Amino acid sequence: MDGTHQPLSTMSEAYEHAPCGLVSTTTDGTIVRVNATFCRWTGYQADELLNQRRIQDLLTIGGKVFQQTHLAPLLQMQRSVAEVKLEIRRRDGRKVPMLINAVRRTVGETEQDDFACIVVNDRHKYEVELLHARRQAEEALEARTAAEEALQRADRHKDEFLATLAHELRNPLAPIQAAVRLLTRKAFADEQLNWSTRVLERQVAQLGRLVDDMLDVSRIAEGKLEVRKQRMSLATAIELAVEGVRDLVRTQSHHLRVNLPDAPLLVNADPTRLTQIVLNLLNNAAKYTPPGGTIDLAVRREGDELVMAVRDTGIGIAPKHLDTLFDIFSQLPEGHSRSGGGLGIGLSLVRALTEQHGGTVTVTSAGVGKGSEFIVRLPLSSDQTIVQNTEALGTLPPGSRRRILIVDDSEDSALSLAMLLEADDYETHTAADGHAALRLAFEFQADVLLVDIGLPDMSGYDVARQILLDPRSSGMLLIALTGWAQERDIQAARDAGFHHHLAKPVDYRQLLQILK
């Protein structure tokens, strides 16, 4: 057999080429078998040792004494000796320190002693190498652990950064959104101003959705995204999503076709989250489809599942990118036609929200330039009976809450919201800090307090608690405003006595519903 390393085909060859010296003797020490390794170490030929010398003849004077007083008696009594250090005298007279293990065994009707020897210097070298290898392994493990911890810290910091960034963006976005809403109520003589207002309205709405997506991604990463499920029709979410994407579809001259079954399909879902799923898919299709493209949204039933497909005639996806498309911050590489950029969180959010509803989302594409199709599957509600929602939006008659105190240290936020409310015939007053709010709440005889949580002198929670201690607060409605909208923030507002919690920028339609 060819090759550098030949196999040891017999036990005899294995014995001869063992990495340690092997010697077999009679009980009086006469050498009857020896391997090539031992001969090489001692400088003897095998025939110079076999039946010619005893093992003790190869020992130094001190070794011979030890052999007679300790080694031989121990073999006689225990039949084995472990790791005895002795010096063997080579044929040329030099001494070789060896570590010896010995065992006495019966072969046929006779007994013999088997010795396994290793040069101590070699063993020391092996031990040093082993220790070095162990240290390297430990250092590699420590480095890997440190890298994993650093990655976890970076991931945690990323989530914290997203949440903080979303919070910081919400604060300036609130007055911008309110100001734009005021502008949309005006009909300017200059058509350029009307066009500019419409652009601002669309882009502010898009910015608001991006901020919401960032917050939701950070909530999902922390396992704190709240999903409030109720039995509802998917058509409701689709209607809201289509309305949300209508301006983008119109500006891109797309053709959006929606095909729904005749009978409504009910699912157990969070209306807001389900709308987010549909809206993100439609936004994605509109964004990555060249102007004048077609987007089809079709819903059907398959067994116990609702199947929603969003198909477009857009830029398509290369097969190698399909598996990572739903990963956080995943984006198509540069060079894709009409790449729309973005944060790369929309589809990641779609997958996370779909999975939280017990469903799945997949994507297929015939390749670059050939469009894409996203398919969402959700379990249908076991009860497909439509129930009309008769829950009242408020507990007081419409128009009964007309005097509103807005407490916010951001003058732009407070005044823009005040002007918006006054345009809807509400009477407003503003306060820039907590102490002013405590005074004006009763001087102004406010029906409603809109309180920013982050005030300069005290928290909005403290304002609510102190207001509620006064008997004059009976019937007063307290609404918390904050750029933080985690579940813990909502619960903290409830604990302080707030009746409602609204995230900045305020959803004005939602605020009007609460006020009515």
Secondary structure, 3 states (H helix, E strand, C coil): CCCCCCCCCCHHHHHHCCCCEEEEEECCCEEEEECHHHHHHHCCCHHHHCCCCEHHHHECHHHHHHHHHHHHHHHHHHCEEEEEEEEEECCCCCEEEEEEEEEEEEECCEEEEEEEEEEHHHHHHHHHHHHHHHHHHHHHHHHHHHHHHHHHHHHHHHHHHHHHHHHHHHHHHHHHHHHHHHHHCCCCCCHHHHHHHHHHHHHHHHHHHHHHHHHHHHHHHCCCCCCCCEEEEHHHHHHHHHHHHHHHHHHCCCEEEEECCCCCCEEEECHHHHHHHHHHHHHHHHHCCCCCCEEEEEEEEECCEEEEEEEECCCCCCHHHCCCCCCCCCCCCCCCCCCCCCCCCHHHHHHHHHHHCCCEEEEECCCCCCCEEEEEEEEECCCCCCCCCCCCCCCCCCCCCCEEEEECCCHHHHHHHHHHHHHCCCEEEEECCHHHHHHHHHHCCCCEEEEECECCCCEHHHHHHHHHHCHHHCCCEEEEEECCCCHHHHHHHHHHCCCEEEECCCCHHHHHHHHC
